[in-house]
Amino acid sequence: MQFRLFTFVVCFTGLVACAPQDPIQKFSGPAQGSTYNISYWSEQAVNAESLQQQVDAELSRIDKVMSNYRKDSVIEAFNAQTTTDSFEVGSELVELVRIAREISSQSQGCYDLTVKPLFDLWGFKADKFNQPTSEQISETLAQVGMAKISEEGPSMLSKKLPTMRIDVSSIAQGYTVRRLTAILEQAGVQNYLVEVGGELQVRGKKPEQKPWKVAIEKPLPGEQTLQKIITIQQDEPLAVMTSGTYRHYFDANGKRFSHVLDARSGSPVQHQTVSTTVFIENPTYADAWSTAFLCLGSQDGKAVADRLGLKVLFIDQHGDELQELASDALRQTKAVTLQ
């Protein structure tokens, strides 16, 4: 799936180089405009070749359903439809729309799968800054809104405006992680780290009961240094999803314009939050929420996270200084430790 990973910050496993007897198995490959990496070990025999074949086949299948960069995908067939008739898209896309609608509501409409016309209006598609007028923003906002997309039963969607489009890149990668972990678990693997384009889920422990560790990159343009090392203390599955504003933006007229757009105003967000990391059991929700919290910013986002009991780390930038803010649930959890 040729997703552009604008909102995602690099995460990695931080695994120490393995000795020859280390039972951790690894394989990787291209996925969704980026790469995937899987590390796992199992006390029972696992056919590694078959496992990788299943993973690659699932990635190809998801690509055909959800890629907004393939004209022959299911989602693009729906987007190309110029009527308001119900359209067969399959249960997976309907589920993603349902989850996105839930998170859009909880984020007061900041998060929205239909913002692509605004993305294009501001010049992010062409990678050339365009300062729209208030009239242009208002006209484009008329094409935006989750209320203009309807689920029609378990496998069909419809539009209220024929020209509307859905972009699922802010949620589909998390869903992909979920599907790949299901393949490992069906094969009997209970200890793994699955990562797609920086979005990941872990379960269990490394050998000798050592915890999995992941890292968050410092959210500054042009830097590839560590901000945080996260140690996963629980054995149950946990998704770790990070979104950031610092990979795609415009500097113009003495201001920085982030590619993260607030669907309520039709404009780039104005707050100082540059990175959000979400720790949730379900990677589909984690992926969408990381974008939603990045849209809300730390002040409004923490209030939502605390109300819902979600574990979230916000990083704000003030000049050259980075400031971290953890939600109440993250500060109180024993599932992860941050260093």
FENVENWO-V771462 format. One record per residue. RES is the residue in one small letter. PSI is psi in whole degrees, 0 to 359 (* if undefined). D_LAST is the distance of its C-alpha to the last C-alpha in whole Angstrom. Layout:
res: (RES,RES)
psi: (PSI,PSI)
d_last: (D_LAST,D_LAST)
This chain:
res: (m,q,f,r,l,f,t,f,v,v,c,f,t,g,l,v,a,c,a,p,q,d,p,i,q,k,f,s,g,p,a,q,g,s,t,y,n,i,s,y,w,s,e,q,a,v,n,a,e,s,l,q,q,q,v,d,a,e,l,s,r,i,d,k,v,m,s,n,y,r,k,d,s,v,i,e,a,f,n,a,q,t,t,t,d,s,f,e,v,g,s,e,l,v,e,l,v,r,i,a,r,e,i,s,s,q,s,q,g,c,y,d,l,t,v,k,p,l,f,d,l,w,g,f,k,a,d,k,f,n,q,p,t,s,e,q,i,s,e,t,l,a,q,v,g,m,a,k,i,s,e,e,g,p,s,m,l,s,k,k,l,p,t,m,r,i,d,v,s,s,i,a,q,g,y,t,v,r,r,l,t,a,i,l,e,q,a,g,v,q,n,y,l,v,e,v,g,g,e,l,q,v,r,g,k,k,p,e,q,k,p,w,k,v,a,i,e,k,p,l,p,g,e,q,t,l,q,k,i,i,t,i,q,q,d,e,p,l,a,v,m,t,s,g,t,y,r,h,y,f,d,a,n,g,k,r,f,s,h,v,l,d,a,r,s,g,s,p,v,q,h,q,t,v,s,t,t,v,f,i,e,n,p,t,y,a,d,a,w,s,t,a,f,l,c,l,g,s,q,d,g,k,a,v,a,d,r,l,g,l,k,v,l,f,i,d,q,h,g,d,e,l,q,e,l,a,s,d,a,l,r,q,t,k,a,v,t,l,q)
psi: (122,61,142,121,60,323,3,138,149,131,151,170,334,25,137,147,135,140,161,328,358,125,357,128,146,144,160,174,179,148,126,47,6,226,165,152,131,128,135,163,153,141,338,158,136,133,99,321,316,322,315,322,319,319,312,322,320,321,318,320,314,320,317,336,316,356,124,3,15,123,338,9,161,316,323,332,320,316,327,343,133,26,176,15,153,144,133,115,348,159,332,313,323,320,318,320,319,315,317,322,319,314,327,317,316,336,17,31,2,316,133,133,353,19,1,321,326,320,315,319,319,357,8,329,314,355,38,116,135,123,100,158,165,326,318,321,315,317,319,324,335,343,4,144,130,335,345,1,135,140,125,81,191,347,14,147,159,158,148,339,125,334,358,152,151,132,114,14,339,0,333,330,321,320,323,315,317,317,322,322,327,323,316,317,325,333,3,8,124,356,112,163,119,125,133,114,32,351,133,164,142,158,145,213,166,171,154,28,30,137,151,146,140,167,149,132,148,125,64,140,136,0,147,59,164,139,314,144,128,126,124,116,342,157,335,156,139,125,142,110,131,137,148,157,352,3,338,111,168,138,116,143,35,12,160,130,111,153,349,116,136,115,346,322,338,11,161,148,150,357,179,3,126,350,141,138,130,138,102,151,321,115,334,311,319,318,309,318,325,322,318,316,327,325,317,325,167,320,304,324,319,322,319,314,318,322,324,355,36,144,112,138,121,141,122,151,126,98,236,2,137,132,133,144,121,142,163,318,324,319,329,347,151,3,331,152,143,135,*)
d_last: (34,33,31,30,26,26,23,21,18,17,15,15,15,13,16,17,21,23,26,29,29,26,27,24,27,26,28,27,30,30,30,30,30,27,26,25,23,24,22,24,26,28,30,33,35,34,36,33,36,37,34,33,36,36,32,34,37,35,33,37,38,35,36,39,39,36,36,37,38,40,44,45,42,42,40,42,45,45,44,47,49,51,52,51,52,50,48,47,43,42,40,37,37,39,36,33,35,35,32,32,34,32,29,31,33,30,29,32,33,31,30,33,34,37,36,37,40,38,35,39,40,38,38,35,37,39,36,38,38,40,40,42,45,44,47,45,42,44,46,43,42,45,44,40,39,38,41,43,42,43,43,46,46,44,44,45,44,46,46,48,48,49,47,44,41,38,35,32,30,27,28,29,26,25,28,28,25,27,30,28,26,30,31,29,30,33,33,32,28,26,23,22,20,22,21,23,23,19,19,19,19,18,20,20,19,19,22,22,20,16,14,14,11,11,9,10,13,13,16,18,22,22,19,17,14,10,9,6,5,6,8,12,13,17,19,21,21,18,18,15,17,16,19,19,22,22,24,27,29,32,32,36,38,35,33,30,31,28,29,28,31,31,34,36,36,37,35,31,29,29,25,22,20,19,16,16,14,16,15,19,21,24,23,26,25,21,22,25,23,20,23,25,22,22,25,25,22,20,23,25,22,20,24,25,21,22,25,25,22,20,16,15,12,15,14,17,19,21,23,20,18,15,14,12,14,13,16,17,17,13,13,15,14,14,14,10,7,4,0)
